[in-house]
Amino acid sequence: MRSMHTMRRAAVAVTIGVAATLWYGCSDSVPDSVTAPTTVQVGPANVQGMRAAIVAQERHTEALLRKPGVIGTAVGFLPNGKIGIRIFLARPGVTGLPSQLDGFPTASEVTGLLVAFSDPTQRQRPAPVGFSVGHPAITAGTIGARVVDDSGNVYILSNNHVLANSNDAQIGDAAYQPGPFDGGTASDQIGTLFAFEPIDFLGGLNLIDAAIARSDTNDLSNATPSDDGYGAPGATIFGDADGDGFFDDKTALLGLTVQKYGRTTGLTTGQITGINAQLTICYEVQLIFCVKPATFVDQIIIEPAGFSNGGDSGSLIVTTDGTNSPVGLLFAGSETQTIANRIDLVLDHFGVSLDPSPPPPPVTDIAVTSVDAVQELAQGSTAGVNVTLSNVGNQNVGTAFALTLVDDTDGVTIGSQSVPGLAAGATTTVTIDWNTVQSSIGTHTLTAQHDLADDDASNDQSSTTVTVTDAPVPIVDLAVTNVAAVPELVQGNIAGVIVTVQNVGELDVSATFNVIVVDATDGVTVGSKSVAGLAVGATTTVTIDWHTAQSSLGLHTLTGRHDHPDADASNDEGSTTVRVNDSSGNSPVTDVAVTSVSTPASPVQGDIAPVNVTVENVGTEDVGATFTVTLVDDTDGVTVGSQSVAGLVAGATTTVTINWNTAQSSIGTHTLTAQHDLADEDASNDQSSTIVTVNDPGGPPPVTDLAVTNVAAVPEL
C-alpha cells in the first residue's frame, strides 16, 4: 500500500496563494484563456509529451502560486489541441504570467476560488448512492459509494468535510441521511464516522479530502437511483490492468468522458480536462476573501460548467463506457470546473474497495421492539405504558396503522393509538395509559401489537409484566416541569430548547432515559439527549439544538418529553411555542377573530330572531380551510345553531346570520356567545357575546300599585 507521506514527498512543495475574489468564476479577458473544452482523445503519441509537460508543470508551480491571484495549474489540452500547462486564476487582470514553460505553451483561465462544496433530500432506506448525507454540524453532501473492507464491513464513502466536518469531528460521530440542511436529525442516523484523512490547513500538501462512516446493507444501497441514475459503480477502478489498485497510467485520464450522480445536480456528464492539478482549495470564505485555504496536489479537473454544484461533494465520478469504472471522488469546484481526488488514492488510504453486491430486496417490517412500564403499582393507579416501534425494513411506511395494548391477564383491551406511518430506519415511542381501578391483584402480562400487514409477523408484538398490589407502592414519577426557548428567531438559525425534568416520585431512577424534543407543528423530531438517572427530588436540565433551516414560517409548538416508564403519564411532557420568522423578521400569522355579535331587537318569546356574527381575518395569512361559527345561548345552555365559512383571506371580513328560535327560550335576559372552531394563533379573540332580553308574548303582567305621589302642607304657622 502506498503511503500518503510517500506520495507527498514526490510532489513539489506549493506555497499557498489566497485569492481576493468571489469563489465563482467570471469571464476571462486574457487572449489565450482556455475556452469550453472540445472532446479530445489521448493516444500513445501524446503520452510522452504529457509526461514531459508534467515535469515542467511541477518545476514551475511553486513559483506561479506565489503570484497573487494564481490558485493552481494542471496539464491538459489547450484550445488548439496541443498539450500544454493550464494556469488557473481567482480573478482577471493577473499579470506577469509566462506564455510557455520549458517549451510547453500555457493558457490562463479565470475560475474564481475553488471551494470545497458543502451546501445544501429525501430520506430513503436503503439510501442510494448520490443521496444527501452529512455530519450533524454541516449542511449536506453526497453519498459517494458503498465500500467494504477485507472483513466485509460496510461503509459510506464521502468527503472529510461532509462526514468529518473538516477535521472537527470525532470518530464515532453520527452521519445523517439526509444531511441536516435537508431535514436530517438524530432519528435519521445512517452510520458512524469510522475514519478520515485530516486536511492540512497549515501549508502542507493534501492528496485527498475523504472519510468513511460505518453502516450496513439494510441502510445503504450500492447503486444510484434506478429512475434517473447510472446504476451501480463498477467494482474495478479505471485503468488498472495489473490489479494493484492504482491507475496504471494517470495520463490516460486526460480527455476521458465521465459522469456522476450527486445530491444537487443529479446525473451529469463531463470530460477530464486536467490531470496532476496542484490547487489552492478554499474551505471558508469571508466576504470575498479565503480565510481557510488548503493545498491539494495530483488532482483531476472535470468540465464543463454545471457538472457539479454545492452539495455534490462526495459524489463518485465514473466512466460512461458502460462499465461505470470509478475514477475520482468529487470534493470542490467553481462555476466553471469540478475538482476530484484520484479514487485509487482514496480507496488505498482506507483499505477498502467498491462493494459490488446487489442491494437487498424491498422489505416492509414494523417491529414492536419494547414495552416498558413500572414493575409494580397500587390498584387504582394510572401508569403510562411506553411502546417502542421501529421500522426495521428498508421501505418507508406512509400509511397509518393502529397499535393496541391488551392486558392478557384480565383479558381486556387497555387502549389503542394510531401511528401515522414510519420511515425506514426510524423509531417512535407511543404511550398508552393503563388505569388499574378494575384490574385484579397480582401479576399482569401487557402485550402491545400493531395491525400493519408486513413481511415479518414474528416481531409485530411484544410484552412486559407488571404487578398490581392492594397496598400503596412507592412510585416512580419523572415530570417535565418546563420547556423553554427563545420566543422567536429567524429561519435558518439554531435555537437551544431547554427541557427541565424533575424526579417528583418516591424512588430514585438509576436507569438512563432519554429526553426528546419534537416540533409538533412540522411533525419532526428536533433531537434527543440521554440522562444517566435522577435521584428523588433532583432536577436536571438538558438543551437540545433546534436547526430551523427546513422549518416552516410561523408559530411552532415544541414538545419536550422523557421516555422513562413511570406512574403518572400526565406530566411526562411539556411544551412551548416559538415563532420562526423570515430574514426580514416577519412570519405568517393565522388569526381569525369574532369581532361582533348583534341582534336587531329584543324578541318576544316565540319569535325567530336573526343573530349576526361578524368574523374578521386579522392575521397576515389567508385561511383556505373551511371553519364553523357556532352560536350558544349561555343562559339556557343550548346551542342555537352553526354555519360554515369557506375560508377568509387576510384582512377580509364576513358576516353570518344564525336564526334564533325563541319558542323554548326562558323569559328574561340571555347571553348569546358566538365562537369559531379554527385552530389559530390567538384564542383570546375566537369568541364574542351579546346580551338580549326575551319578552313575554302577553306583555307585562298586571301590577297592583298605589303610589303616594305628593305630601303638601302650609309652609309655616
MIZAMI-965348 format. One record per residue (C-alpha): residue number from 1; residue in three letters; x, z, y. Coordinates in steps of 0.25 Angstrom, whole numbers. Each point is the difference from the previous one (the first is absolute). Last residue first. Example, Ala and Ser with C-alpha at 12.3 -4.5 7.8 and 13.67 -1.06 7.14 Angstrom:
BEGIN
    n  res     c1     c3     c2
    2  SER     55     29     -4
    1  ALA     -6      2    -14
This chain:
BEGIN
    n  res     c1     c3     c2
  717  LEU   -392    244    314
  716  GLU     10    -11     -3
  715  PRO      1    -14     -6
  714  VAL    -14     -1     -4
  713  ALA     -1     -3    -15
  712  ALA      3    -11    -10
  711  VAL      3     -2    -15
  710  ASN      0    -14     -5
  709  THR      0     -9    -13
  708  VAL     -3     10    -10
  707  ALA     -1     -9    -12
  706  LEU    -10     -1    -11
  705  ASP      6     -7    -12
  704  THR     -7     -5    -13
  703  VAL      7    -13     -4
  702  PRO     -6    -11     -8
  701  PRO     11     -8     -8
  700  PRO      9    -11      6
  699  GLY     -4    -14     -4
  698  GLY     -7     -3    -13
  697  PRO     12     -9     -4
  696  ASP     10     12      1
  695  ASN     13     -5      6
  694  VAL     13     -3     -6
  693  THR     11      4     10
  692  VAL     14     -8     -1
  691  ILE     14      5      1
  690  THR     12    -10     -1
  689  SER     12     -1     -9
  688  SER     13     -7     -2
  687  GLN      9     -3    -12
  686  ASP     14     -6     -3
  685  ASN      6      4     13
  684  SER      8     12     -6
  683  ALA      4     -8    -13
  682  ASP     11     -7      7
  681  GLU      9     -9     -8
  680  ASP    -11     -8     -8
  679  ALA     -8      1    -13
  678  LEU    -13     -7      3
  677  ASP    -12      9     -4
  676  HIS     -7      0     14
  675  GLN     -8     11      5
  674  ALA    -13      2      8
  673  THR     -6     14      3
  672  LEU    -14      3      4
  671  THR     -3     15      5
  670  HIS    -15      3      0
  669  THR     -8      8      9
  668  GLY    -15      3     -3
  667  ILE    -10     -3    -10
  666  SER      5     -3    -14
  665  SER      3    -14     -5
  664  GLN     -9     -6    -11
  663  ALA     -6    -11      8
  662  THR     12     -1      9
  661  ASN      4    -14     -6
  660  TRP     14     -2      7
  659  ASN      4    -15      1
  658  ILE     15     -3      0
  657  THR      5     -9     11
  656  VAL     14     -5      0
  655  THR      8     -2     13
  654  THR     13     -7      0
  653  THR     13      1      8
  652  ALA     13     -8      0
  651  GLY     14      5      5
  650  ALA      7     -4    -14
  649  VAL     -9     -9     -8
  648  LEU    -12      6     -8
  647  GLY     -4     -1    -15
  646  ALA    -13     -4     -6
  645  VAL     -7     13      4
  644  SER    -10      5    -10
  643  GLN    -12      9      3
  642  SER     -5     14     -4
  641  GLY    -12      8      0
  640  VAL     -7     13      4
  639  THR      8      9    -10
  638  VAL     -6     14     -1
  637  GLY      4     14      4
  636  ASP    -13      3      8
  635  THR      9      4     12
  634  ASP     12     -9     -3
  633  ASP     -8    -12      0
  632  VAL     10    -10     -5
  631  LEU      3    -14      4
  630  THR     10     -8     -8
  629  VAL      9    -12      5
  628  THR      7     -8    -11
  627  PHE     13     -8     -1
  626  THR      3    -14     -3
  625  ALA     15     -4      0
  624  GLY      6     -9     11
  623  VAL      4     11     10
  622  ASP      9     -6     11
  621  GLU     12      9      3
  620  THR      2      6     14
  619  GLY     -9     12     -1
  618  VAL    -13      3      8
  617  ASN     -9     -8     -9
  616  GLU    -13      4      6
  615  VAL    -13      5     -7
  614  THR    -13      2      8
  613  VAL    -12      6     -8
  612  ASN    -14     -3      5
  611  VAL    -11      8     -6
  610  PRO    -14     -7     -1
  609  ALA    -11     10     -1
  608  ILE    -11     -2    -10
  607  ASP    -11     10      4
  606  GLY     -7     10    -10
  605  GLN      4     12      8
  604  VAL      0     -5     15
  603  PRO     13     -6      5
  602  SER      9      5     11
  601  ALA      4    -12      7
  600  PRO     10    -12     -1
  599  THR      9      5    -11
  598  SER     15      1      2
  597  VAL     13      2     -8
  596  SER     13     -3      7
  595  THR     15     -3     -2
  594  VAL      1     -1    -15
  593  ALA     15     -3      0
  592  VAL      8    -10     -9
  591  ASP     15      2      0
  590  THR     10     -8     -8
  589  VAL     13      1      8
  588  PRO     11    -11     -1
  587  SER     14      4      3
  586  ASN      8     -1     13
  585  GLY     14      5      4
  584  SER      6    -14      3
  583  SER      7     -1    -13
  582  ASP    -13      2     -8
  581  ASN     -5     14     -2
  580  VAL     -2      8    -13
  579  ARG     -9     13      2
  578  VAL      3     12     -8
  577  THR    -11      9     -7
  576  THR      3     12     -8
  575  SER     -4      4    -14
  574  GLY      0     11    -10
  573  GLU      1      1    -15
  572  ASP      0     10    -12
  571  ASN     -9     10      7
  570  SER    -13     -4     -7
  569  ALA      7     -1    -14
  568  ASP      0     15     -2
  567  ALA      5      6    -13
  566  ASP     13     -9      0
  565  PRO      6    -12     -6
  564  HIS     12     -5      8
  563  ASP     -1    -13      7
  562  HIS      1      3     14
  561  ARG     -7     -7     12
  560  GLY      2     -6     13
  559  THR    -10     -9      6
  558  LEU      3    -10     12
  557  THR    -13     -5      6
  556  HIS      4    -12      9
  555  LEU     -6     -4     14
  554  GLY      3    -14      4
  553  LEU     10    -11     -3
  552  SER      2     -3    -15
  551  SER     13      5     -6
  550  GLN     10    -10     -5
  549  ALA     12      5      9
  548  THR     -6     14      0
  547  HIS     11      7     -8
  546  TRP     -5     14     -3
  545  ASP     11     10     -2
  544  ILE     -3     12     -9
  543  THR      3     14      6
  542  VAL     -2     12     -9
  541  THR     -3     14      4
  540  THR      0     12    -10
  539  THR     -8     13      1
  538  ALA      1     13     -9
  537  GLY    -11      9     -3
  536  VAL      2      0    -15
  535  ALA     13     -7     -3
  534  LEU      1    -16      1
  533  GLY      6    -10    -10
  532  ALA     11    -10      2
  531  VAL     -7     -9     10
  530  SER      1    -15     -3
  529  LYS     -3    -11     11
  528  SER    -10    -11      1
  527  GLY     -2    -13      8
  526  VAL    -10     -8      9
  525  THR     -9     -3    -11
  524  VAL    -10    -12      4
  523  GLY    -15     -1      2
  522  ASP      1     -6     14
  521  THR     -9     11      6
  520  ALA      4     11    -10
  519  ASP     15     -1      3
  518  VAL      4      9    -11
  517  VAL     10     12      1
  516  ILE      5      6    -13
  515  VAL      6     14     -3
  514  ASN      5      1    -14
  513  PHE      2     12     -9
  512  THR     12      7     -7
  511  ALA     -4     12     -9
  510  SER      2     14      4
  509  VAL    -13      3      7
  508  ASP     -1     15      2
  507  LEU    -14      6     -3
  506  GLU    -11      6      8
  505  GLY     -4    -12      8
  504  VAL      2     -4     15
  503  ASN     13     -8     -3
  502  GLN      2     -7     13
  501  VAL      2    -15      3
  500  THR      3     -6     13
  499  VAL      1    -15      2
  498  ILE      7     -7     11
  497  VAL     -1    -15      2
  496  GLY     12     -6      6
  495  ALA     -3    -12      8
  494  ILE      8    -13     -1
  493  ASN     -2    -12     10
  492  GLY     -5    -14     -4
  491  GLN    -14      2      7
  490  VAL      2      9     12
  489  LEU     -4     15     -1
  488  GLU    -11      9      2
  487  PRO     -4     15     -3
  486  VAL     13      4     -5
  485  ALA     -1      6    -14
  484  ALA     -6     12     -6
  483  VAL     -6      4    -14
  482  ASN     -3     15     -1
  481  THR     -4     10    -10
  480  VAL      1     -8    -13
  479  ALA     -3     12    -10
  478  LEU      6      3    -13
  477  ASP     -8      9     -9
  476  VAL      4      6    -13
  475  ILE    -10     11     -4
  474  PRO      1     14     -6
  473  VAL    -11      1    -10
  472  PRO    -12      8      1
  471  ALA     -7      3    -13
  470  ASP     -9     -9     -8
  469  THR     11    -10     -4
  468  VAL      0    -15      0
  467  THR     13     -5     -7
  466  VAL      4    -14      4
  465  THR      5    -11     -9
  464  THR      5    -14      3
  463  SER     -4    -14     -4
  462  SER      4    -15      2
  461  GLN     -8    -13     -1
  460  ASP      2    -15      1
  459  ASN     14      1     -6
  458  SER     -4     -6    -14
  457  ALA     -9    -10      5
  456  ASP     11    -10      3
  455  ASP     -3    -14      6
  454  ASP    -10      4     10
  453  ALA    -16      2      1
  452  LEU     -1     10     12
  451  ASP     -8     12     -4
  450  HIS      9     12      4
  449  GLN      2     13     -8
  448  ALA      2     14      3
  447  THR     -1     11    -10
  446  LEU     -1     15      2
  445  THR      1      9    -12
  444  HIS     -5     14      3
  443  THR      5     13     -5
  442  GLY     -9     12      1
  441  ILE    -13      5      7
  440  SER    -10    -11      1
  439  SER     -2     -8     13
  438  GLN    -13      1      8
  437  VAL      7      5     13
  436  THR     13     -8     -4
  435  ASN     -1    -10     12
  434  TRP     11    -10     -3
  433  ASP      4     -9     12
  432  ILE      6    -14     -3
  431  THR     13     -3      7
  430  VAL      5    -15     -2
  429  THR     15     -3      1
  428  THR      6    -14      1
  427  THR     11     -7     -5
  426  ALA      5    -14      2
  425  GLY      9     -9     -9
  424  ALA    -10    -12      0
  423  ALA    -10      3     12
  422  LEU    -12      9     -2
  421  GLY    -15     -3      1
  420  PRO    -10      8      9
  419  VAL     -1     12     -9
  418  SER    -14      6     -1
  417  GLN     -2     14     -3
  416  SER     -7      8    -12
  415  GLY     -5     14     -2
  414  ILE      0     12    -10
  413  THR     -7     -7    -11
  412  VAL     -5     10    -10
  411  GLY      3      2    -15
  410  ASP      3     15      2
  409  THR     14     -1     -7
  408  ASP      2    -15      4
  407  ASP     -1      3     15
  406  VAL      0    -15      5
  405  LEU      7     -6     11
  404  THR     -4    -15      4
  403  LEU      9    -10      7
  402  ALA     -8    -12      4
  401  PHE      5    -14      3
  400  ALA      2     -9     13
  399  THR      5    -14     -1
  398  GLY     14     -4      5
  397  VAL      9      4    -12
  396  ASN     14     -6      3
  395  GLN      6     -6    -13
  394  ASN     13      5     -6
  393  GLY     -6     12     -8
  392  VAL      4     15      2
  391  ASN    -11      1     11
  390  SER      1     15      1
  389  LEU    -11     11      1
  388  THR      1     14      3
  387  VAL    -11     10     -2
  386  ASN      0     12      8
  385  VAL    -11     11     -3
  384  GLY     -4      8     12
  383  ALA     -6     14     -5
  382  THR    -13      6      4
  381  SER     -2     15     -4
  380  GLY    -12      5     -7
  379  GLN      7      4    -13
  378  ALA     14      5      4
  377  LEU     12     -9     -1
  376  GLU     11     -3     -9
  375  GLN     10    -11     -2
  374  VAL     -2     -7     14
  373  ALA     -2    -15     -1
  372  ASP      7    -12     -3
  371  VAL     -4    -13     -8
  370  SER     12    -10     -2
  369  THR      3    -14     -2
  368  VAL    -14     -7     -1
  367  ALA      6    -14     -2
  366  ILE     -5    -13      6
  365  ASP      5    -12     -8
  364  THR     -2    -15      4
  363  VAL     12     -7     -7
  362  PRO      5    -14      4
  361  PRO     11     -5     -9
  360  PRO     14      5      3
  359  PRO      9     -9      8
  358  PRO      9     -9     -8
  357  SER     15      4     -4
  356  PRO     10     -8      8
  355  ASP      6     12      7
  354  LEU     11     -4     10
  353  SER     13      7     -3
  352  VAL      6     13      4
  351  GLY     14      6      1
  350  PHE     -3      5     15
  349  HIS     12     -7      6
  348  ASP     -1    -12     -9
  347  LEU    -14     -3      3
  346  VAL      3      0     15
  345  LEU     13     -8     -1
  344  ASP     -7    -11     -8
  343  ILE    -12      0      9
  342  ARG      9     -4     12
  341  ASN     -6      7     12
  340  ALA     -9     -8      9
  339  ILE     -2     -4     14
  338  THR    -12     -8      6
  337  GLN      2     -9     12
  336  THR     -7     -6     12
  335  GLU     -9     12      5
  334  SER     10     10     -4
  333  GLY      5      5    -14
  332  ALA      2     12     -9
  331  PHE     -1      5    -14
  330  LEU     -4    -11    -10
  329  LEU      7      2    -14
  328  GLY      6    -12     -5
  327  VAL      1    -11    -11
  326  PRO     -9      3    -11
  325  SER     -4    -11    -10
  324  ASN    -14     -5      2
  323  THR      2     -9    -12
  322  GLY    -10    -11      5
  321  ASP     10     -6     10
  320  THR     -4      8     12
  319  THR     11     10     -1
  318  VAL     -2     15      3
  317  ILE      1      9     12
  316  LEU     -5     14     -3
  315  SER     -7      7     12
  314  GLY      6     14      4
  313  SER     -3     -2     15
  312  ASP    -13     -9      2
  311  GLY     -6     11      9
  310  GLY      5     -7     12
  309  ASN      1    -15     -2
  308  SER      4    -11    -10
  307  PHE      2    -15     -2
  306  GLY     -7     -2     14
  305  ALA     13     -6      6
  304  PRO      7    -10    -10
  303  GLU      9      5     -6
  302  ILE      8      9     -9
  301  ILE     13      7      2
  300  ILE      8      7    -11
  299  GLN      9     12      2
  298  ASP     15      2     -4
  297  VAL      2     10     11
  296  PHE     -9     10      7
  295  THR      3      8     13
  294  ALA    -10     11      4
  293  PRO     -6      2     14
  292  LYS     -8     12      5
  291  VAL     -2      0     15
  290  CYS     -3    -15      2
  289  PHE     -4     -2     14
  288  ILE    -12     -7      6
  287  LEU     -9     12      2
  286  GLN      5      9    -11
  285  VAL      3     -8    -13
  284  GLU      2      7    -13
  283  TYR      5     -6    -13
  282  CYS      8    -11      5
  281  ILE      8     -9     -9
  280  THR     14     -5      4
  279  LEU      4    -12     -9
  278  GLN     10     -6     -9
  277  ALA     -6    -11     -8
  276  ASN      7     -5    -13
  275  ILE    -11    -10     -1
  274  GLY     -9     -8     10
  273  THR    -12    -10     -1
  272  ILE     -7      5    -12
  271  GLN    -13     -7      0
  270  GLY    -14      4      2
  269  THR    -14      3     -7
  268  THR    -10     10      4
  267  LEU    -10      8     -9
  266  GLY     -6     12      8
  265  THR      4      2     14
  264  THR     -2     15      2
  263  ARG      2      7    -14
  262  GLY      9    -10     -5
  261  TYR      1    -12    -11
  260  LYS     13     -8      1
  259  GLN      5    -14     -2
  258  VAL     13     -8     -1
  257  THR      5    -14      2
  256  LEU     16      1     -2
  255  GLY      8     -7     11
  254  LEU     11     10     -1
  253  LEU     -1      8    -13
  252  ALA     10     -8     -8
  251  THR     11      6      9
  250  LYS     -3     13     -7
  249  ASP      7     -5    -12
  248  ASP     -2      7    -14
  247  PHE    -10      9      7
  246  PHE      1     14     -7
  245  GLY     -7      7    -12
  244  ASP     11     -4    -10
  243  GLY     -8    -10     -7
  242  ASP     10    -11      1
  241  ALA    -11    -10      5
  240  ASP     -4      9     11
  239  GLY     -5    -10     11
  238  PHE    -13      7      4
  237  ILE     -3     13     -6
  236  THR     -6      2    -14
  235  ALA    -14      7     -2
  234  GLY     -8    -10      8
  233  PRO     -9      6     10
  232  ALA    -15      0     -4
  231  GLY    -10     -9      6
  230  TYR      1     -8     13
  229  GLY    -10      8      7
  228  ASP    -14     -4      6
  227  ASP    -10      3    -11
  226  SER      8      6    -11
  225  PRO      6     11      9
  224  THR     15      1     -1
  223  ALA      6      5    -14
  222  ASN      7     12     -6
  221  SER    -12      9      2
  220  LEU      2     15      4
  219  ASP    -10     11     -2
  218  ASN     -2      0    -15
  217  THR     14     -6     -2
  216  ASP      7     12      5
  215  SER      7      5     13
  214  ARG     13      5      4
  213  ALA      4     -5     14
  212  ILE     12     -9      3
  211  ALA      8     -3     13
  210  ALA      6    -11      7
  209  ASP      7     -4     13
  208  ILE     12     -7     -6
  207  LEU     14     -5      3
  206  ASN      4      9     12
  205  LEU     13      1      8
  204  GLY      4     12      7
  203  GLY     -3      2     15
  202  LEU     -7     13      1
  201  PHE    -14     -4     -5
  200  ASP      4     -1    -15
  199  ILE    -13     -2     -8
  198  PRO     -1      9    -12
  197  GLU     -2     -7    -13
  196  PHE    -13      6     -6
  195  ALA     -4      8    -13
  194  PHE    -12      6     -6
  193  LEU    -11      1     10
  192  THR    -13      4     -6
  191  GLY    -11    -10     -4
  190  ILE    -14     -5      2
  189  GLN     -6     11     10
  188  ASP    -13     -4      5
  187  SER     -6     14      1
  186  ALA     11      4      9
  185  THR     -5    -10     10
  184  GLY      1    -15      2
  183  GLY     -9     -6     11
  182  ASP      7    -13      2
  181  PHE     10      6     10
  180  PRO      3     11    -10
  179  GLY      4    -10    -11
  178  PRO    -10     -4    -10
  177  GLN      5      4    -10
  176  TYR      8     13      4
  175  ALA     14      3     -5
  174  ALA      2     15     -1
  173  ASP     13      7      2
  172  GLY      8      4    -12
  171  ILE     14     -3      5
  170  GLN     -1      4     15
  169  ALA     -3     -9     12
  168  ASP      8     -3     13
  167  ASN      9    -11     -5
  166  SER     -8    -11      7
  165  ASN    -14      6     -4
  164  ALA      3      0    -15
  163  LEU    -11     -9     -6
  162  VAL     -1    -11     11
  161  HIS     13      2      8
  160  ASN      8      0    -13
  159  ASN     -7    -13     -4
  158  SER     -9     -3    -12
  157  LEU      1      1    -16
  156  ILE    -11      8     -7
  155  TYR      5      7    -12
  154  VAL     -3      0    -15
  153  ASN      9      8    -10
  152  GLY      3     -8    -13
  151  SER     13      7     -3
  150  ASP      8    -12      4
  149  ASP     -6      0     14
  148  VAL    -13     -7      4
  147  VAL     -5     -7     12
  146  ARG    -13     -4      6
  145  ALA      2     -8     13
  144  GLY      0     -1     15
  143  ILE    -11     10      3
  142  THR     -2     -3     15
  141  GLY      2      9     13
  140  ALA     -9      9      8
  139  THR      0     10     11
  138  ILE     11     11     -3
  137  ALA      0     15     -2
  136  PRO     -9      0    -13
  135  HIS     10    -10     -6
  134  GLY     -6    -14     -2
  133  VAL     -8    -10     -8
  132  SER     -8    -12      3
  131  PHE     -2    -11    -11
  130  GLY     10    -11     -3
  129  VAL      1      3    -15
  128  PRO    -14      5     -4
  127  ALA     -4     14     -1
  126  PRO     -6      4    -13
  125  ARG     -8      6      6
  124  GLN     -4     -5     14
  123  ARG     -1      5     14
  122  GLN     -2     -9     11
  121  THR      9     -4     10
  120  PRO     23      4     27
  119  ASP     12     -2      4
  118  SER     14      2     -6
  117  PHE      9    -12      1
  116  ALA     14      4      3
  115  VAL      3     -8     13
  114  LEU      9    -12      3
  113  LEU      1      0     15
  112  GLY     -4    -13      6
  111  THR      2    -13     -8
  110  VAL      8     -8     10
  109  GLU      8    -11     -7
  108  SER     15     -4      2
  107  ALA      6    -12     -8
  106  THR     14      0     -5
  105  PRO      9    -11     -6
  104  PHE     10      3    -10
  103  GLY     15     -4      4
  102  ASP      5     14     -1
  101  LEU    -12      5      8
  100  GLN     -7    -10      9
   99  SER     -8     -1     13
   98  PRO      4     14      4
   97  LEU     -9      9      7
   96  GLY      4      4     14
   95  THR    -13      2      6
   94  VAL    -13      7     -5
   93  GLY    -11     -5      9
   92  PRO    -12      2    -10
   91  ARG     -3     13     -7
   90  ALA      3      7    -13
   89  LEU      9    -11     -5
   88  PHE      3     -5    -13
   87  ILE     12     -9     -3
   86  ARG     -1    -10    -11
   85  ILE     13     -5     -7
   84  GLY      1    -14     -5
   83  ILE     -3     -9    -11
   82  LYS     -5    -14      5
   81  GLY    -15     -5     -1
   80  ASN      0     -3     15
   79  PRO    -10     12      2
   78  LEU     11      9     -5
   77  PHE      1      4    -15
   76  GLY      3     15     -2
   75  VAL     11     11      0
   74  ALA     -5     12      8
   73  THR      3      8     12
   72  GLY     -6     12      7
   71  ILE     -4      8     12
   70  VAL      6     -7     12
   69  GLY     -6      5     13
   68  PRO     12      8      5
   67  LYS     13     -6     -6
   66  ARG      6      9    -10
   65  LEU     -7     -7    -11
   64  LEU      8    -12      2
   63  ALA     13      7     -2
   62  GLU     -5      6    -13
   61  THR     -6    -13     -5
   60  HIS     13     -8      2
   59  ARG      7      1    -14
   58  GLU    -13      2     -8
   57  GLN     -5    -13      6
   56  ALA     13     -8     -3
   55  VAL      0      5    -15
   54  ILE    -15     -3     -1
   53  ALA      3    -14      5
   52  ALA     10     -2    -10
   51  ARG    -10      4    -11
   50  MET    -10     -9      6
   49  GLY      9    -12      0
   48  GLN      4      2    -15
   47  VAL    -15      1     -3
   46  ASN     -5    -12      7
   45  ALA      5    -11     -9
   44  PRO     -7      7    -12
   43  GLY    -13     -2      6
   42  VAL     -9      9     10
   41  GLN    -13     -6      4
   40  VAL     -6      0     13
   39  THR    -14      2      5
   38  THR     -1     -1     15
   37  PRO      3     12      8
   36  ALA     -7      4     13
   35  THR     10     -2     11
   34  VAL     14      6      2
   33  SER      6      0     13
   32  ASP     10    -10      5
   31  PRO     -6     -2     14
   30  VAL     -2     15      3
   29  SER    -14      1      6
   28  ASP     -5      9    -11
   27  SER    -15      4      0
   26  CYS     -3     14     -3
   25  GLY      1      9    -12
   24  TYR     -6     14     -2
   23  TRP      8     12      0
   22  LEU      0      2     15
   21  THR     13     -1      7
   20  ALA     13      8      3
   19  ALA      8     -3    -12
   18  VAL      8     11     -6
   17  GLY     13     -5     -7
   16  ILE      5      7    -12
   15  THR     14     -3     -3
   14  VAL      2     -6    -14
   13  ALA     10      2    -10
   12  VAL      2    -12    -10
   11  ALA     -6      2    -13
   10  ALA      8      2    -13
    9  ARG      1     15      3
    8  ARG    -15      0      0
    7  MET     -2     -6    -13
    6  THR     10      9     -7
    5  HIS     -7     12      7
    4  MET    -14     -5     -5
    3  SER      5      1    -14
    2  ARG      0    -12    -10
    1  MET     -6      4    -13
